[in-house]
Amino acid sequence: MENVKQAAILIGGMGTRLGEAVRDTPKPLLEVCNRPFVEHLMLNLRRFGFHDFLLLAGYRAEVVQQRYGPNSDFVAELDADVTVLVEPGPLGTAGALKFAAAHLQDQFLLLNGDSIFDFNYLDLCLADLPEEPREWVVRMALLPVTSATRYGFVSVDGNRVSAFSEKPSQPRSGLINSGVYLVNKRVLNHIEGAPSSLEQDVFPALAESGLLFAKPYRGFFIDIGIPEDLERARTQLLSELTRPAAFLDRDGTLNYDAGYTHRIDGFQWLPGAKDAIKALNDAGYFVFVVTNQAGIARGYYNHDDVDSLHQWMRNELAGSGAHIDDFRFCPHHPEGRVPEFAIACQWRKPEPGMLVSLIKQWQPRLQESFMLGDSDKDVQAAAAAGISGHLIAPGELLPTVLELLSRTTEK
C-alpha cells in the first residue's frame, strides 16, 4: 500500500443543534482555543505527513473559501496544499464525496471536520488487515466507550464490520464510529444519487457486502456537535492535545553509525528502531530527532543532503505506520574546514540548543519527556534542557522505549 498523503475533511453540515453559534459560521470553523476547530484537526494531521487537504464545504462555504483560499495565512502556517470544494447544494456526506471525485487520490483519509480523534492515523493506513480482501472499500477507526447515548454502536466480526445499531436509550459500553476512515476511491462505485449519507446509505451496504472493515483505537475524542461539548472543547482541547516528547539521537541510535552518514544507500536502520518510533506514536508522544552533523562543517556533505535523507526516513517510517514529528541538526564544529560552520554552537550536543528549539516550538509536557542516545553528549544535552536522558547501546532503543512507556502506563 502506498503512503497515504491526502486528507479529505467534511465541513458542509449545518450544525443545527448549536443554534445561533452557527448562524454565520460553519460548525467546524467555530473558534476553539484561539483558532477555528478544524485547524486543530489539520495541524494534528500534518504531524503525520498528510500534506494534501481537501475541504468539502457546503453551508456558509464563503467563510471557508475566505479563510482557506489563496494567500491564506493558515495555509502558509500549515505548509500544505489546501483545496476548498463547494457543493452546489446539500448533497449529504456521500454525495459530497462523489462531487469531489476528480480531486480524490486512490486512497485517502476521510474525517468529519467537527470532531477530533487523536490516535496514530498512520496505523489505519498500514498494509492489509486480517481477513481483508484486496477489494476492500473502507476502513473505519472505532472508539471504545464505556457509556454513551449520543452515538450508534458498531459490531465487528474480527476486523469485518458486521452490523450497526441505533443510539441506545440507556448508557452502555461498546464500539462507536469515530468519524475517521481510510477510503479507497472504489467507494464512489457504491454511491448512488444525492443527497445520500455515508453513515446511513453506504456503510450498511458495504458491511453487508463484506467490504467494510474496522479497527479500534484509544485516544482523546471530542465532537463539538452539541453546546456542552463545544464548551468542553474550548476549555480542554489544548491540554488534551499537549503531549510528552521523545528526543532521539540519530546515528548509533536509529541507524548504524558508519561515520558521517548522509546518503540513503549508506543508511541502515538498527533492529527495532522503526518499531520503537511507532510505539511512541501509538502512545501519543511527539517524536523528535536531534543530531550533530559535523560532516557539513568538515565539507563532506551539505544541508540538502541531510534534508533529503530525513525526508527519506519519513517515507520509510510511513510504510511502517510511524512518523517523526520534527528534526533538528547542527552543522557546526569548531574544527571544521568550511569557515561559516567552523564555530562553537549552542545547538551542538552536549549543548541543549536543538532540544530547546523543539521545546519552544512544540510545547511538550516536559515531566514525561526524555532523550535517548548512544553518547554521553545526549544525556548531557537532555539534562541541560530539563528532561531525563538515557544512555543506550545500539539496538537497545525498542526495549528501552517499551520499558519507559510501561512506567508511564503504571502511573
C-alpha positions in Angstrom: 0.0 0.0 0.0 1.4 3.4 -1.0 1.8 6.0 1.7 -1.4 8.0 2.1 -0.9 11.7 1.9 -4.4 13.1 1.3 -7.0 14.0 4.0 -10.5 14.9 2.9 -12.5 16.7 5.6 -16.3 17.0 5.6 -17.3 20.5 6.7 -20.6 21.0 4.9 -23.2 20.3 7.6 -25.3 23.0 9.2 -24.9 22.1 12.9 -28.4 23.0 13.8 -28.0 21.7 17.4 -25.7 24.7 18.0 -28.3 27.3 17.2 -27.1 30.9 16.9 -23.5 29.9 17.2 -23.5 28.6 13.6 -25.7 31.3 12.1 -22.8 32.9 10.3 -20.1 30.2 10.6 -19.9 26.6 9.7 -19.6 24.4 12.8 -16.0 23.2 12.1 -14.9 26.8 11.9 -16.2 27.8 15.3 -13.5 29.3 17.5 -11.9 26.9 19.9 -8.7 27.8 21.8 -8.0 30.9 19.6 -8.4 29.3 16.2 -11.1 27.5 14.2 -11.7 24.0 15.5 -10.9 22.3 12.2 -7.4 23.9 12.2 -6.5 21.9 15.3 -7.5 18.8 13.3 -5.5 19.8 10.3 -2.4 20.7 12.3 -2.6 17.3 14.0 -2.9 15.5 10.6 0.1 17.5 9.3 2.3 15.9 12.0 1.6 12.5 10.4 2.8 13.6 7.0 -0.6 14.5 5.4 0.0 17.4 3.0 -2.9 17.4 0.6 -6.0 18.7 2.3 -9.4 18.7 0.6 -12.1 20.7 2.4 -15.6 19.6 1.3 -17.7 22.7 2.1 -21.4 23.5 1.9 -23.2 25.6 4.5 -21.7 29.1 4.6 -19.0 28.0 2.2 -17.9 31.5 1.6 -16.5 31.6 5.1 -14.4 28.5 4.3 -13.2 30.0 1.0 -12.2 33.2 2.6 -10.3 31.5 5.4 -8.5 28.9 3.3 -8.3 30.3 -0.2 -5.2 31.6 -2.0 -2.8 33.6 0.2 -4.3 32.2 3.4 -2.1 32.8 6.4 -3.2 29.5 7.9 -2.3 27.5 4.7 1.1 29.1 4.9 1.4 28.0 8.5 0.2 24.5 7.6 2.8 24.3 4.8 0.5 22.1 2.8 -1.8 22.1 -0.2 -5.4 23.0 0.6 -8.3 22.9 -1.8 -11.8 24.0 -1.0 -14.7 22.4 -2.9 -18.1 23.8 -2.6 -21.1 21.5 -3.2 -23.8 23.1 -5.4 -26.5 22.2 -2.9 -27.0 19.8 0.1 -25.5 16.5 -1.1 -25.0 14.7 2.1 -21.7 13.1 3.2 -21.7 10.5 0.4 -22.9 13.0 -2.2 -20.2 15.4 -1.3 -17.6 12.7 -1.8 -19.0 11.8 -5.2 -18.9 15.5 -6.1 -15.2 15.6 -5.2 -14.4 12.6 -7.4 -11.9 14.3 -9.7 -9.8 15.6 -6.7 -9.6 12.3 -4.8 -6.4 10.1 -4.7 -6.7 6.4 -5.0 -6.6 6.1 -1.2 -7.3 8.9 1.2 -8.1 9.6 4.8 -11.7 10.9 5.3 -12.6 12.8 8.5 -15.5 14.7 10.0 -14.5 18.3 10.5 -16.4 18.8 13.7 -14.6 16.1 15.7 -11.1 15.1 16.7 -9.9 11.6 17.5 -6.3 11.7 18.5 -4.6 8.4 17.6 -1.9 7.2 15.2 -3.6 7.8 11.9 -0.8 6.0 10.0 -1.6 2.7 11.7 -5.0 2.8 10.0 -3.1 3.2 6.7 -1.0 0.1 7.1 -1.0 -3.0 4.9 -4.0 -5.3 4.8 -5.9 -6.1 7.9 -6.6 -9.8 8.7 -9.4 -11.3 6.6 -9.5 -8.1 4.5 -10.0 -8.8 0.8 -8.0 -6.9 -1.8 -11.2 -5.2 -3.0 -11.9 -3.6 0.5 -13.5 -0.2 0.2 -13.4 1.5 3.6 -11.6 1.0 6.9 -13.2 2.7 9.9 -11.4 3.8 13.1 -13.5 2.7 16.1 -13.5 4.2 19.5 -14.3 2.1 22.6 -16.6 3.9 25.0 -17.8 2.9 28.5 -21.0 4.9 28.5 -22.7 6.6 25.5 -26.2 7.6 24.3 -25.3 10.0 21.5 -23.8 7.5 19.2 -24.9 4.3 17.5 -22.7 1.2 18.0 -20.7 -0.8 15.6 -20.5 -4.6 15.7 -17.5 -6.4 14.3 -16.5 -9.9 13.5 -12.8 -9.8 13.7 -11.9 -6.8 11.6 -15.0 -7.0 9.5 -17.9 -4.7 10.3 -21.0 -6.9 10.7 -23.8 -4.5 11.8 -24.7 -1.1 13.0 -27.1 -0.4 15.9 -29.2 2.7 16.8 -28.4 5.1 19.6 -29.2 3.3 22.9 -31.9 4.7 25.2 -29.7 4.0 28.2 -25.9 4.5 28.5 -23.9 1.4 27.6 -20.4 0.4 26.5 -19.3 -0.6 23.1 -17.5 0.5 19.9 -18.6 3.6 18.1 -17.8 5.1 14.7 -15.1 7.8 15.3 -15.7 9.6 12.0 -12.2 8.7 10.7 -11.9 6.4 7.7 -9.3 5.2 5.3 -11.1 5.1 2.0 -10.4 3.5 -1.4 -11.7 5.5 -4.3 -13.7 2.5 -5.2 -16.2 3.8 -2.7 -17.6 6.1 -5.5 -19.0 3.0 -7.2 -21.2 2.4 -4.2 -22.7 5.9 -4.0 -25.9 6.3 -5.9 -27.6 9.7 -6.3 -27.7 12.7 -4.0 -28.3 13.6 -1.4 -27.0 10.5 0.2 -25.3 9.6 3.5 -22.2 7.5 4.1 -23.4 6.5 7.5 -27.0 5.7 6.6 -26.8 4.6 2.9 -23.3 3.5 2.0 -21.7 1.9 5.1 -24.5 -0.6 5.9 -24.5 -1.8 2.3 -20.7 -2.1 2.3 -20.9 -4.1 5.6 -23.5 -6.4 4.1 -21.2 -7.0 1.1 -18.2 -7.7 3.4 -16.2 -4.6 2.1 -16.2 -2.5 5.3 -13.5 -3.1 7.9 -12.6 -1.5 11.2 -10.1 -1.4 13.9 -10.4 0.0 17.5 -8.1 2.7 18.8 -7.7 4.6 22.1 -7.2 8.3 22.3 -8.7 11.6 23.1 -12.0 12.1 21.3 -14.3 15.1 21.1 -17.3 16.0 18.9 -18.4 19.7 19.0 -21.9 18.9 17.8 -23.7 20.0 20.9 -23.2 23.1 23.1 -21.9 21.2 26.1 -19.1 19.6 24.1 -18.3 22.8 22.2 -17.7 24.4 25.6 -15.7 21.4 26.8 -13.5 21.7 23.7 -12.9 25.3 24.4 -11.6 24.5 27.9 -9.9 21.2 27.4 -8.7 20.8 23.8 -5.3 22.4 24.1 -4.4 20.5 27.3 -5.6 17.2 25.8 -3.5 17.7 22.7 -0.4 18.6 24.7 1.7 15.5 24.9 5.2 14.4 26.1 8.1 14.1 23.7 10.8 11.5 23.0 14.0 13.2 21.7 16.1 10.7 19.8 19.7 10.8 18.7 20.1 9.6 15.1 23.5 7.9 14.2 24.1 4.9 16.6 20.5 5.1 18.0 18.2 4.9 14.9 20.8 3.6 12.4 24.2 2.0 12.3 26.8 4.7 12.8 29.2 4.2 9.8 30.7 7.7 10.2 29.2 10.8 8.6 26.1 9.0 7.3 24.4 11.2 4.8 23.4 9.1 1.8 20.3 6.8 1.6 22.5 3.9 0.3 24.6 4.3 3.4 21.8 4.4 5.9 20.8 1.2 7.7 18.1 1.1 10.4 19.1 -0.5 13.6 16.9 -3.5 14.7 13.7 -2.4 16.4 14.2 1.3 15.6 11.1 1.7 13.4 9.0 -0.3 15.9 10.3 1.9 18.7 9.1 5.1 16.9 5.7 3.5 16.1 5.3 2.5 19.8 5.9 6.1 20.7 3.5 7.3 18.1 0.8 4.9 19.3 1.4 6.1 22.9 0.7 9.7 21.8 4.3 11.0 22.1 5.9 13.6 20.0 9.0 12.1 18.3 11.9 14.4 17.6 15.4 13.6 16.2 18.3 15.7 17.3 21.6 15.0 15.6 25.1 16.6 15.4 26.1 16.8 11.7 29.7 17.9 11.8 30.2 16.5 8.3 28.7 19.7 7.0 31.4 21.8 8.8 34.1 19.4 7.5 32.9 19.8 3.9 31.8 16.1 3.4 28.2 17.0 2.5 25.7 19.8 2.8 22.3 20.8 4.3 20.4 19.4 1.3 21.9 16.0 1.7 20.7 15.9 5.3 17.3 17.2 4.5 16.9 14.6 1.7 18.0 11.8 4.0 15.5 12.9 6.6 12.7 13.0 4.1 13.6 9.5 3.0 13.4 8.4 6.6 9.9 9.9 6.9 8.8 8.0 3.9 10.3 4.8 5.1 8.6 5.2 8.5 5.2 5.9 7.0 5.3 2.5 5.4 5.6 1.1 8.9 2.8 3.2 10.3 5.2 5.5 12.1 6.4 9.1 11.8 8.9 11.6 13.2 7.3 15.0 14.1 10.4 17.1 13.6 14.2 17.1 13.1 16.9 19.3 14.3 20.5 19.0 13.2 23.6 21.1 14.0 26.0 21.7 11.1 28.8 23.3 13.2 32.1 22.1 14.5 34.9 24.3 15.8 37.5 22.4 13.8 35.5 22.4 10.6 37.0 23.3 7.2 34.0 25.3 6.0 34.5 28.8 7.6 30.9 29.6 8.1 30.3 26.4 10.0 33.6 26.2 11.9 32.3 27.7 15.1 31.2 26.6 18.6 27.4 26.4 18.7 24.7 26.2 21.4 22.9 23.6 19.2 25.8 21.1 19.1 25.3 18.5 21.7 26.1 18.4 24.6 24.7 21.9 24.4 20.9 21.9 24.6 20.0 24.3 21.7 18.3 21.8 19.4 16.2 20.4 22.3 15.3 23.9 23.5 14.3 25.0 20.0 11.9 22.0 19.7 10.5 22.6 23.2 9.8 26.2 22.4 8.0 25.3 19.1 6.0 22.2 20.2 5.5 22.9 24.0 5.6 19.2 25.1 4.9 18.1 28.7 8.5 18.0 30.0 7.9 15.9 33.1 7.2 12.8 31.0 9.6 13.7 28.2 13.0 12.0 27.7 16.1 11.8 25.5 17.6 8.6 24.2 21.1 8.3 22.6 24.3 6.4 22.4 26.6 9.1 23.7 27.2 10.9 27.0 26.6 14.1 25.0 23.0 13.1 24.5 22.4 12.7 28.2 24.2 16.0 29.0 22.1 17.9 26.4 18.9 16.4 27.9 19.9 17.5 31.4 20.7 21.0 30.2 17.2 21.1 28.6 15.5 20.0 31.7 14.4 16.5 30.7 15.7 13.0 31.6 18.3 11.4 29.5 19.1 7.8 29.0 22.3 6.3 27.5 21.6 3.2 25.3 23.7 1.0 23.2 23.0 0.5 19.5 20.0 -1.9 19.2 18.6 -1.1 22.6 16.1 1.6 21.5 13.0 -0.6 21.3 13.3 -2.4 24.7 14.2 0.9 26.4 11.2 2.7 24.8 8.8 -0.1 25.9 10.2 0.0 29.4 9.8 3.7 29.7 6.2 3.6 28.2 5.3 0.8 30.7 6.4 3.0 33.6 4.1 5.8 32.3 1.2 3.4 32.0 1.6 2.2 35.5 1.4 5.7 37.0 
